[in-house]
Amino acid sequence: MPYTALMIHIAVSQAFRFAEIVGKPMPFEVPKRIDVTRAKEICKQLLAQSFDFCIGLLAEFTAEQMDKLYDVGWFERPKITGRELVLGMFTRTAHHRGQAEVYLRANGIRPAYRF
């Protein structure tokens, strides 16, 4: 998977699942085609929108939403609670971030972190 596709996957998957929990639409649309000269800009924009959206929703989650079962179709776990879904997206994002770090390092780029 190309690096930009991985970044877009992170943005879309976490926003989609958080939107699913609260019953809101996705906060952005992903262009069908991305010009290579704008790929970095678009990825940064989608990631920022996704993280802002998800962080904003954390305070809105209700106990009912966290206890509700959601159809996710994951291997051997077709349904999970909202609580499990939030944790799953956190770990999935961390997993993909690790993949991105390996990709960058393999291409001679040292990732810089800000927390």
C-alpha positions as CSV (number, residue, x, y, z in Angstrom):
1,M,0.0,0.0,0.0
2,P,1.5,3.4,-0.9
3,Y,2.3,5.7,2.0
4,T,-0.4,8.2,1.0
5,A,-3.0,5.4,0.8
6,L,-2.1,4.3,4.3
7,M,-2.5,7.8,5.6
8,I,-5.9,8.2,4.0
9,H,-6.9,4.7,5.3
10,I,-6.1,5.9,8.8
11,A,-8.1,9.1,8.4
12,V,-11.1,7.4,6.9
13,S,-11.3,4.3,9.0
14,Q,-11.2,6.1,12.4
15,A,-13.6,8.8,11.3
16,F,-16.0,6.2,9.8
17,R,-16.1,4.2,13.0
18,F,-16.5,7.2,15.4
19,A,-19.2,8.6,13.2
20,E,-20.9,5.2,13.3
21,I,-21.0,5.3,17.1
22,V,-22.7,8.7,17.3
23,G,-24.8,8.3,14.2
24,K,-23.3,11.2,12.4
25,P,-22.1,11.4,8.8
26,M,-18.4,11.3,7.9
27,P,-17.0,14.8,8.3
28,F,-15.2,14.8,5.0
29,E,-15.1,13.2,1.6
30,V,-12.1,11.6,0.0
31,P,-11.4,12.7,-3.6
32,K,-11.8,9.8,-6.0
33,R,-8.5,10.8,-7.7
34,I,-5.6,12.6,-6.0
35,D,-3.1,14.5,-8.1
36,V,0.4,13.4,-7.0
37,T,1.5,17.0,-6.6
38,R,-1.3,17.6,-4.0
39,A,-1.1,14.2,-2.3
40,K,0.9,15.3,0.8
41,E,-1.4,18.4,1.3
42,I,-4.6,16.3,1.0
43,C,-3.3,13.6,3.3
44,K,-2.4,16.1,6.0
45,Q,-5.8,17.8,5.6
46,L,-7.7,14.5,5.9
47,L,-5.7,13.3,8.9
48,A,-6.2,16.7,10.6
49,Q,-10.0,16.6,9.9
50,S,-10.3,13.0,11.1
51,F,-8.3,13.5,14.3
52,D,-10.2,16.7,15.1
53,F,-13.5,15.0,14.5
54,C,-12.7,11.9,16.6
55,I,-11.2,13.9,19.5
56,G,-14.3,16.1,19.5
57,L,-16.6,13.1,19.7
58,L,-14.9,11.6,22.7
59,A,-16.7,14.0,25.0
60,E,-20.0,13.3,23.4
61,F,-20.1,9.5,23.7
62,T,-22.8,8.3,26.0
63,A,-22.9,5.1,28.2
64,E,-25.5,3.7,25.9
65,Q,-23.3,4.2,22.8
66,M,-20.4,2.6,24.6
67,D,-22.5,-0.4,25.6
68,K,-24.3,-0.8,22.3
69,L,-23.3,-3.6,20.0
70,Y,-22.1,-2.6,16.5
71,D,-21.8,-4.8,13.4
72,V,-18.2,-4.6,12.3
73,G,-17.7,-8.0,10.6
74,W,-14.2,-8.5,12.0
75,F,-12.8,-12.0,11.9
76,E,-14.4,-14.1,14.6
77,R,-16.0,-10.9,16.1
78,P,-18.8,-9.7,13.9
79,K,-20.2,-7.5,16.7
80,I,-18.4,-5.4,19.4
81,T,-19.4,-2.7,21.9
82,G,-18.8,0.9,21.3
83,R,-16.1,0.8,24.0
84,E,-14.3,-2.0,22.2
85,L,-14.7,-0.1,18.9
86,V,-13.0,3.0,20.3
87,L,-10.2,0.9,21.7
88,G,-9.9,-1.0,18.5
89,M,-9.6,2.2,16.4
90,F,-6.9,3.5,18.8
91,T,-4.8,0.3,18.5
92,R,-5.4,0.1,14.7
93,T,-4.2,3.7,14.2
94,A,-1.2,2.9,16.4
95,H,-0.5,-0.2,14.3
96,H,-0.7,1.7,11.0
97,R,1.5,4.5,12.4
98,G,4.1,1.8,13.1
99,Q,3.8,0.6,9.5
100,A,4.3,4.2,8.4
101,E,7.4,4.6,10.6
102,V,9.0,1.4,9.1
103,Y,8.2,2.7,5.6
104,L,9.8,6.1,6.3
105,R,12.9,4.6,7.9
106,A,13.3,2.2,5.0
107,N,13.4,5.2,2.8
108,G,16.0,7.1,4.8
109,I,13.6,9.4,6.6
110,R,13.8,9.7,10.4
111,P,10.2,10.3,11.8
112,A,9.8,13.2,14.2
113,Y,7.2,13.0,16.9
114,R,5.2,15.7,18.7
115,F,2.8,14.6,21.4
